[in-house]
Amino acid sequence: MFCRAVVVAFGLLIVGPGAASAENWPQWRGPGNDGLSHETKLATTWDDTKNIAWKLAMPAAAGSTPAVWGDKLFLTSEDGADVVLMCVGTDGKERWRQKLGGHNGRKYMSGEGNNASASPSTDGQHVWAFDGAGHLACYTVDGKQVWSLNTQEKYGSFRIQHGMHNTPVIDGDRLYMNLLHSNAWLVIAFDKTTGKELWKHERQSDATAENEQSYASPSVWRQGGTAYLVVHGNDYCTAHSLDDGKELWRLAGLNPQRPGEQYHRTQRFVASPVVSADLIVVPTAKKGPVVAVKPDARGKIEPGGAGELWRLPRSTPDVPSPLIHDGLVYLCGESGLLTCVDAKTGKEVYPPEQLHKAIYRASPVAADGKIYLLARDGVATVIKAGRSYEKLAENKLTDDTSASLAIANGTIYIRGWKNLYAIRP
């Protein structure tokens, strides 16, 4: 007698008892929005030809990570004067392309960013996308527009030096986003199927200068029946009720001012916090502090206060977000200096290791007992996960890469500036 059980969760499909899992990658940092994949038997080595299942030329450069569900990938790109949402099959063939918005031709950070930097998200029925000009839209997975709105027209013109690039987060029947710039500090919840605003919270801060602006993306912490939204920027990290946006806790001391020191006026946050069931790791910028927050914290969390588990005075990653995996926290610096600390204590597990010497923009991903770290010049360093540093491979694509990689159904996807790559052993 043959028996098969099928369980479908957000991003995870498990077929049969004891069978291998096949996992979707529904958003920027994967099924749990934490950079963790449960996939196994993945490629460890590749180059421009080795283990390349296919590659597809892209209309232009972009920093958005593909969202993957079943046999479809969704990604954004500039395309002439437009920003488009694209659907590509897992066979490497484009299925459809829809205009999301336009752009003014501006490039950011020496050309490595543009208005197609935010990553799309999907639940297998619909896909949501946001561009740097403020267009937010929902489409069916077959490319039919369901709703759209211009957030600049609705919530005020963006004032942010390097453009708006954060990725909204889908959770249940809602879409959450933060708009943190010099014209507005807002946290907003929408009905994901209609685009209707459910609540808007005006987030308070005493930040000044460049710190009025943030590029970090929100995330949802959940454990059992408790959940809240985590928002990062303007010198603070905050938690908000999913019901109405009310602030639950506020982490201070991220732009520390000690006697005799001047306020750091250029410490805008780019890297996003990462959440796990029992730990939230909060980065800052410019080699500033990294803080581990207890998820049950409430009220204002001061340095050394009860809501903190540990605090590192320096070593924050400036752009790549932290990774929590198997009791360890991995911090990849902008220059490729990798720091690994114990998740419970914050103490270094091994001395910082210099990866490939290049600029790092992508956030690290853990899968198959490995950590994948992708540099902007197309070099991916693969290390063994664990308490000792062991480099397994250094792989080179002849392409620039600022997007974090995605893993789904046995395939690693890398969105380069020139091509989209599917990598399989």
N, C-alpha and C positions, 0 to 999 in steps of 0.2 A: 504493500500500500504506500502510495506517495503522498506526502503531506507537505504543504508549503504555507508558511505564514509570512505576511507582508505588513510591516509597520512603517508608516510614513510620518516623519516629524519635519520641523523646519530645517530643510537642507539635508536630511538624512533618510536614506532608503535602505532597509535591511531586508534581505530576502533569505528565508529559510533558516532554521536553527543551525548554528555552526557555520553558516555560509559567510563568505567574505562580504564586507559592506561596500556599497557604492554610494558615494557622498556627493551631494551638490555643493556648490560654492555660491550661496545666494546674495552675498554682499561683500563689501570691501575686504574684510578680514575673516571671511569664511562663515561656517554654520553658526558658531558661537560669537562671531564678531571679535575673536580673540587671537587670530592667527594660527589656530590649531586645526589640524586635519587628522582624521582617523584612517586615512587611506594607507595601504601597504603596497609593496612591490613596485615602488616608484623608481624612476630613473635617478641615478646618482651622478652620471657623467653625460655630457653632451657638448656639441660644438655646432658650427653652421650646417653640418650634414649629419653627424652622428646622433642617433635617437630623435631626429626631427621627423615626426609623423607627417606634418605638413606646416607650411607657413603661408600667410595671406597678407598681401600688401595693404597697408593702411592709407587712408586719404591724407593724413598729416600726423604730426606728433601729438601725443597726449599722455597724461599721467594717470589716467583712470584704469583701475583694475577691472577685468571682466567679471561679470556675474554669470554663473553657469547653473543651468537647471536642465536635467535630462539631456536632450540632444541639441540644446540651444545655448549660445553664449551671447551676452549683451554687453556692449561697450559704447563709449562716447568718443567722438573725434571731431576736430575741425575738418571742414570739407568746403574748400573755397571760402566764401564769406559766411558760411553757416557753421553752427555746431549741430551735429547729428547724433541720433541714437541708432546704433546698428545692431542687427541680429545676424550671427554667424552660426552655421551648423557645426556640430562636432566633426563633420567631415571636411571642414575647412572652406566651405562654400558660403558666400554671403546670401542671406535669405531676404532681408529687407533693410531699408535705410529711411529714416524719417527725420525731418528737420525739427530740432529741439528749439533752437534760437539762432540768433546771429552773433557776431562778435566784431569788435572794432580793430582787429588785427594786432592788438597789443600782445607782446610776449613778456614774460616775467622771469626774474632770476636768470639773466643771461640766456634767455630763450628756452629754458627747460620747462616752463609752465605756460599754460594758456587757458582759455575758457572751457576746455574739456578736461579738467583735472579731477573733478568730483566723480566718484564711481557710482554706477547704477546699482539697483537692488531689485530682486525678484522673489516672488513666492510661488512661481511656477504657473500662475495664471495671468499675472500682471507684472509690469516692470516700471520702476520709477527712476527718473533721472533729473539732475539739477545741473545747470551750467553757470559759468562765472558771470554771466550777464543777469542772472537772477531768475531764469526761466525754470520752473518746476513743473513736471508733467508726469502723467500716468498713461501707459499704453498697455493694450493686451499683448501677450507674447507673440501674437500674429501681426503686430504692428499697427493696430487701430488705436487712435488716440481716445482716451476716456475722459480726461480733464487736463487743464493746464492753467497756470497763473504766473504772473510776473511778480516776484517778491519785491523787486525794487519799486514797482508802482504801488504795491499794497502796503509795504512796510518802510519805505524810504530809500533814497538813493544810497548805494554803497560808497563808503569812504574807507578804503583799505588799500595800502600801497601796492601790494603784489597780487591783488585780485581775490575774489571769493572762491575758495576751493574745497570747503568742507563737505562731507558726504552725509546727507540725512540718514536716519536709521529707521527701518521698518520693524515694528513689534506688534504682533497680534493684528488688530484691525486699524492700527494707527501708524502715522508717519511723524517722526519728531525731528525738528531741526533747530539749530541755533544760528542766529545772525548777530555776530559780535564784531562791530566795526565802529568807526568814530561818529557815525550818525545814529546808531541804535545798538542796544544790548538786549536782544530778545531771544526767548526760548518759546517755541511754538509747537502745538500738536494739531495735526490734521486727521480727518477721516481719510484713510488711504484710498478708499474706493470712490469718493466724491470730491476730495480736495477741500471740503468744508473745514474752516478753522474751528477747533474744539475749545482751545484755550490759548492765551498768550500771556507770558510772564515777562515783566520788565525786570531784568536782572541788574542788581546794583553793584557798583564798584567805585573805588577811589583811584583806579588806574589813570595814568596820564600818558601823553606823548604816544609813541608807537604801541604801547601796551594797551591802548584802547581797542586794539585790533587783535583778532585771533583766527588761526587757520585750522584749529583742532576740530575733530568731528565728535558728535555725541555718541553715547553708547547706553545700553540698558543693563543694569545689574539685576539679577534675579536669583533667588534661592527659595525653594518651596513656594509658598504663597505670597512672598514679599518681593517687590520690585520697585526700582526707581530709575530715573534718568540721570546720567552723569554728564556734566557740561564743563568745559575747560577753557579758560581764557580770562584776560583782563586782570591778571595777577592772582586769580583764585580758581580753585576747582570746586564745583558745587553739585549737590544732589537735589533732585526735584521730584515731587509727587507726580505720578503718572495721571492722577485724577484731575489736578488743577494747576500743576506747575509750581506749587508752593515749595519754597526752599526747605530742605531737611537738614543738610549740613553744609558747611563752608570751610574748606581747607585754606588756611592762611600761611604766611611765611614763605611763599613761593618766589617772591622778589624781595629777599630780606634786606632790611635796612638796619645796620648796626651803628652804634655811636661813631661818628666821624666819617661814615660812608655816605656816598651819594646814591640816590635812587637810580636803578638801572633802567634808563628810558627806552632801551631797544630790546627788551626781553619779551617780545611777542611769542605766544605759544603756537607751535606748529605740530609737534608730536601729540598724539591723543593718548589719554589714559587707557589702560587695559584692565578689564574686570575678570575676576574669577569668583567662585562661590565664597571663598573666605579671605579674599585679598583684592584690593584695588591699587594698582601701581600708577602713580601720577608723575609724569616727567615735567620739565619746565623748558628752558632754552639756554643757549649760550653757556653750556657746561655748568648750569646751575644745579639746584638740588633735585633729588628724586625722593618721593615720599610714598611709603606703603600705608594705606588707610584701611582701618578695620571697617567692613561693610555695615556694622551695626552702629557706627558713630552717629552722633546727632549734635546739632548746634555748631558753634564755631570751634574749629580744630586748630589750636595754636601749636607751634613747634614744641615737640616733647610732650604734648597733651595726651589725654586718655584715648583719643580717637586715632592716634598714630601707632603703627606697629614698629616702624623704623624710618629713619631719614638719613640719606646720604647727602653730604654737603655739596658734592659735585658729581660729575660723571653722567649727567643727563644726556640722552640722545637728543640732538637738536631737531631732527626731522623724523627719522624712523621711530615708530611707536614701540614701547617695550613688549616683551613676550614672556608669558608665564608658562612654564612647562615642567611637569614632574618635580615640583618643589624647588625649581630654580627660576630666576628672573634673568633674562638676557637683555642687555642694553647695547645697541649698536650705534656708535657715535657717527657723526657726519663724515669723519675722515676714515671710518672703517675700524676704529678701535673697539673691540668687543669686550664688554665687562659682564661677568657672570657672578651673581650673588645668590645666597640662600634666601628663599622666599620668606622664611620665618624670622630670620635675624638681620638680613641685609648685609651680612659679612661676605667678602669675596671668597668664591669657591676656588678659583685659580687666578693667577696674575692676569691683568688685561692683555689680550692678544691682538696684534695688528693683523687684520685681514688684508686682502688686496688693497694696495694704496690707491684710493680713488674717492670720489664723493659718493656718499650713500644717501639715497632718498627713500627707497622702498623699505617697508617694514618687514622684519623677519617672520618666517613661517616655519612651524614645526610639523613634521609628518614622518611616519615610517622610521622612528628612532633617529631622525636627523633634523638639523636646523639649516634652513636655506636662507642665505643672505646675499642680496642682489645689489651690485654697485651700478652707478649711473652709466658706466662705460660698457655695460653688457657682461661683466664678469660676475658669475655666481659662485660663491664659496659654500661648499656643503661640509658641515662638521657633524661629528657624532654627538648626539644629545647626551648630557651627563656631567659628572663632576670632575672630569679631566678633559682638557682640550685635545681633540684629535681631528685634524683636517682630513676629510675623505676625498675631496676633489675640488678643483678650481676650473670652472667651465667658462668658455668665452663665446659670446655671440657677437658678430660684427654689426652691432646696433647699439644705440643708446637706450637706456631703460630707466624711467623714473617711477613706473607703476609697481606696486607690490604684486607678486605672482599669485596665481590662483591654482588650486588643485581640485580636480573632480574626476571621478570615475576612471582612476588609473592614469590620468594625464596631468602634467604640469603645463599651465598656460602662462606665457610671458608676453605682455603687451609692450613691444618695442616702439621706438619712434617711427620706424619704417615698416615693420611687419608684426603680425600676431603669430606666435609660435606655439605649436602643440608638441610636447615632448613626452615620449613614451619609451620604455626600455625595449 
